[in-house]
Each structure stands twice: as C-alpha cells, then as structure tokens.
Amino acid sequence: MTATVFLQSLKDEQPPTGNPILAALWHDYNGNWHQAHALVQDLTSREAAHLHAYLHRKEGDNSNALYWYHRAGEPMPSVSLQAEWNVLVSRYTQAG
C-alpha cells in the first residue's frame, strides 16, 4: 500500500487489511491507542517493535518505550509524536 492510499484510508470506517502495522497506525491516528497496541504487542518484527516503542512513548511510558526502541534497533527520537507518526507511515508504506 502506498502512503497516499494509506493516508486516504484514515477517513474510512475500518483500517486497511493485510498489514497489522498499518492497521495499528490507522487505529492510533483515529484515537484508539489500545487497539493499536493490541495489534503489535505480540508481533516480533523490528517494524512492530518500532511502532510498539512509539505507542509507549505516546503513552508517556518512556522506560518501556526505550526498551522497545532498543528491540527495534532505533534511537528514541526527539521529534514530536506527530513527526514520528509521519516517519512511521513513510517507512512502512511503499513510496507513492
């Protein structure tokens, strides 16, 4: 899925299917942190760990976020949460 298509899906009633990372980003954008977290908490990929880290940073649990950033091989960013969300979308969608 391209970033453009994903961003257009944000106004849909349901998240895109087939990619739990994008579904979690969709739920987070639409105000459902708990559903976003539920989608990634048991996944073992670096991508899931990265999104998991972001979600704990958003929650304000920086020690847990640091753990997940480490698992993802990513530094804890110093940018805003919105900027990080944008990076995650860019990174985990196809160009377009």
Backbone bond lengths (Angstrom), bond angles and torsions (degrees), N, CA, C in turn:
res aa  C-N    CA-C-N  psi(-1)  N-CA   C-N-CA  omega(-1)  CA-C   N-CA-C  phi
1 M - - - 1.448 - - 1.527 108.29 -
2 T 1.313 115.39 136.88 1.459 119.33 178.49 1.523 110.03 -80.66
3 A 1.316 115.51 161.47 1.466 120.42 176.90 1.517 110.61 -61.14
4 T 1.319 117.38 -39.57 1.464 121.14 -179.75 1.522 110.93 -61.61
5 V 1.316 117.12 -46.95 1.471 120.95 179.19 1.522 110.09 -64.12
6 F 1.334 116.69 -42.64 1.462 119.65 178.99 1.526 110.70 -60.43
7 L 1.317 116.93 -47.98 1.465 120.22 -178.48 1.521 111.18 -62.16
8 Q 1.314 117.96 -34.96 1.466 121.03 175.95 1.526 110.97 -67.00
9 S 1.327 117.05 -30.25 1.468 120.90 -178.45 1.523 112.50 -71.31
10 L 1.320 117.48 -14.98 1.468 120.11 -176.59 1.520 112.99 -61.47
11 K 1.320 117.46 -23.18 1.463 120.21 178.69 1.524 112.57 -93.55
12 D 1.329 117.34 -2.22 1.463 121.16 176.52 1.525 110.19 -72.05
13 E 1.315 115.57 163.54 1.467 120.12 -179.77 1.518 113.23 -78.56
14 Q 1.319 117.25 -20.71 1.463 122.21 -179.46 1.524 108.84 -131.46
15 P 1.336 116.71 152.17 1.473 119.67 178.61 1.522 111.03 -72.06
16 P 1.323 116.25 163.23 1.461 119.01 174.08 1.530 109.58 -63.85
17 T 1.308 116.16 151.64 1.467 120.55 -178.82 1.521 109.90 -101.93
18 G 1.326 114.55 160.79 1.451 120.72 172.96 1.510 115.91 95.28
19 N 1.324 118.29 -11.07 1.460 120.73 -179.60 1.531 108.30 -142.11
20 P 1.337 118.01 104.22 1.467 119.65 -176.82 1.527 113.65 -63.99
21 I 1.328 118.05 -26.26 1.463 120.38 178.24 1.524 109.55 -66.84
22 L 1.327 116.23 -48.21 1.460 119.34 179.00 1.529 111.25 -67.24
23 A 1.315 117.44 -36.79 1.467 119.62 176.93 1.529 109.96 -62.83
24 A 1.321 116.92 -40.07 1.470 120.12 178.89 1.529 110.87 -66.39
25 L 1.327 117.50 -41.41 1.464 120.26 176.13 1.519 110.70 -61.92
26 W 1.325 117.13 -39.27 1.458 122.28 178.06 1.529 110.18 -61.99
27 H 1.336 116.93 -48.24 1.467 120.63 179.79 1.522 111.03 -63.03
28 D 1.326 117.10 -41.65 1.454 119.59 178.37 1.529 110.48 -60.39
29 Y 1.314 116.82 -47.77 1.467 121.15 179.59 1.525 110.78 -57.95
30 N 1.316 116.35 -38.19 1.456 121.58 -176.80 1.526 113.60 -88.94
31 G 1.335 116.43 16.65 1.456 121.35 171.10 1.509 116.71 83.93
32 N 1.328 117.65 15.46 1.458 119.65 -179.34 1.536 109.58 -114.37
33 W 1.346 115.10 73.53 1.458 121.85 -179.65 1.526 110.92 -56.10
34 H 1.327 116.98 -43.23 1.472 120.24 -175.71 1.532 112.07 -62.76
35 Q 1.324 117.45 -41.52 1.467 119.76 177.97 1.516 110.55 -67.16
36 A 1.333 116.78 -40.40 1.462 120.25 177.30 1.526 109.89 -59.12
37 H 1.315 116.19 -45.96 1.467 120.80 -179.79 1.524 110.98 -63.79
38 A 1.322 116.88 -42.10 1.465 120.59 -179.97 1.530 111.53 -60.22
39 L 1.317 116.83 -34.72 1.462 120.40 -178.66 1.523 113.28 -70.27
40 V 1.328 118.02 -28.60 1.471 119.67 -175.15 1.524 114.86 -108.57
41 Q 1.313 118.18 -15.24 1.463 119.17 -170.36 1.519 114.91 -62.92
42 D 1.313 118.93 -26.90 1.460 120.21 -179.05 1.527 113.38 -105.22
43 L 1.343 116.88 2.93 1.461 120.09 178.09 1.527 109.48 -83.42
44 T 1.324 116.54 151.32 1.466 120.09 -173.93 1.520 114.06 -112.04
45 S 1.317 118.60 1.67 1.463 120.05 -178.23 1.526 111.37 -73.88
46 R 1.314 115.48 159.99 1.480 120.52 175.12 1.518 110.59 -61.98
47 E 1.326 116.51 -36.89 1.457 120.68 179.47 1.528 110.74 -62.06
48 A 1.326 116.09 -44.57 1.463 120.68 179.39 1.523 110.29 -65.61
49 A 1.333 117.12 -40.06 1.463 119.98 178.07 1.524 110.60 -63.40
50 H 1.331 116.87 -37.89 1.464 121.04 178.77 1.532 110.46 -64.07
51 L 1.310 116.83 -47.43 1.468 119.82 178.63 1.527 110.86 -66.34
52 H 1.315 116.97 -38.19 1.466 121.92 177.13 1.531 109.76 -59.54
53 A 1.329 116.15 -42.47 1.467 121.12 178.13 1.522 110.84 -61.31
54 Y 1.319 116.37 -48.05 1.464 121.49 178.27 1.535 110.62 -56.43
55 L 1.327 116.56 -45.18 1.467 119.88 -177.99 1.532 111.38 -62.80
56 H 1.337 117.37 -39.76 1.469 118.81 178.23 1.525 111.23 -71.87
57 R 1.321 117.22 -33.07 1.467 119.60 173.46 1.523 109.63 -62.86
58 K 1.313 117.08 -43.56 1.465 121.09 178.75 1.523 110.61 -62.51
59 E 1.309 116.11 -37.84 1.464 121.95 179.18 1.522 111.45 -67.44
60 G 1.332 116.90 -21.06 1.460 121.04 -177.10 1.510 113.67 94.76
61 D 1.331 117.12 6.87 1.465 122.79 179.38 1.529 108.41 -94.83
62 N 1.333 116.06 76.61 1.466 120.45 -173.11 1.519 113.70 -66.29
63 S 1.330 118.73 -32.10 1.464 118.54 179.19 1.529 110.45 -66.94
64 N 1.314 117.46 -40.95 1.463 121.03 176.71 1.523 109.89 -68.55
65 A 1.329 117.22 -38.99 1.460 121.09 177.17 1.530 110.47 -59.78
66 L 1.330 116.62 -45.08 1.469 120.03 179.37 1.526 111.70 -58.10
67 Y 1.326 116.39 -41.32 1.460 120.76 177.44 1.528 110.57 -57.72
68 W 1.341 116.12 -46.64 1.459 120.15 -177.23 1.519 112.36 -72.46
69 Y 1.333 117.82 -35.46 1.470 119.17 174.06 1.530 109.53 -60.84
70 H 1.317 116.51 -41.81 1.467 120.25 177.96 1.528 110.13 -60.61
71 R 1.321 116.94 -45.29 1.479 120.43 178.83 1.527 111.27 -61.33
72 A 1.324 116.22 -32.95 1.463 120.96 -179.59 1.526 112.55 -82.33
73 G 1.337 116.50 -10.14 1.458 119.86 -175.94 1.514 112.55 71.94
74 E 1.318 116.33 30.28 1.465 122.67 -177.33 1.525 109.80 -122.02
75 P 1.316 117.38 145.51 1.470 119.07 172.16 1.527 109.62 -77.32
76 M 1.325 115.55 154.45 1.463 118.05 174.25 1.527 107.38 -70.80
77 P 1.324 117.56 123.49 1.465 119.05 -175.37 1.525 112.44 -74.43
78 S 1.323 114.52 158.20 1.462 120.10 176.53 1.523 110.97 -107.56
79 V 1.331 116.67 8.28 1.459 121.43 178.15 1.525 110.14 -85.29
80 S 1.314 116.58 169.54 1.466 120.90 177.78 1.529 110.20 -64.22
81 L 1.312 115.65 161.37 1.463 120.12 176.42 1.521 110.90 -61.19
82 Q 1.322 117.19 -39.46 1.468 120.13 178.51 1.517 110.99 -62.45
83 A 1.324 116.99 -42.44 1.465 120.29 178.43 1.528 110.34 -63.90
84 E 1.324 116.90 -39.73 1.465 119.12 178.53 1.517 110.66 -66.53
85 W 1.339 117.39 -41.07 1.467 120.97 177.73 1.530 109.41 -58.03
86 N 1.327 116.79 -43.39 1.464 121.01 178.66 1.525 111.41 -61.52
87 V 1.337 116.93 -40.35 1.466 120.96 177.26 1.527 110.09 -63.05
88 L 1.321 116.93 -44.24 1.462 120.59 179.47 1.521 110.80 -60.26
89 V 1.326 117.05 -44.74 1.473 119.82 178.12 1.515 110.35 -60.84
90 S 1.317 116.76 -46.70 1.477 120.00 -179.63 1.517 111.49 -61.50
91 R 1.312 116.26 -40.61 1.460 120.69 -176.03 1.526 112.21 -72.40
92 Y 1.322 117.57 -37.33 1.460 120.05 -171.09 1.522 114.57 -104.84
93 T 1.340 116.08 12.53 1.457 121.17 167.66 1.511 106.87 -117.11
94 Q 1.321 114.89 166.18 1.454 119.35 175.72 1.519 108.98 -81.98
95 A 1.288 116.02 155.22 1.471 120.30 178.52 1.530 109.40 -60.47
96 G 1.315 114.69 145.05 1.460 117.84 175.98 1.478 114.18 144.95
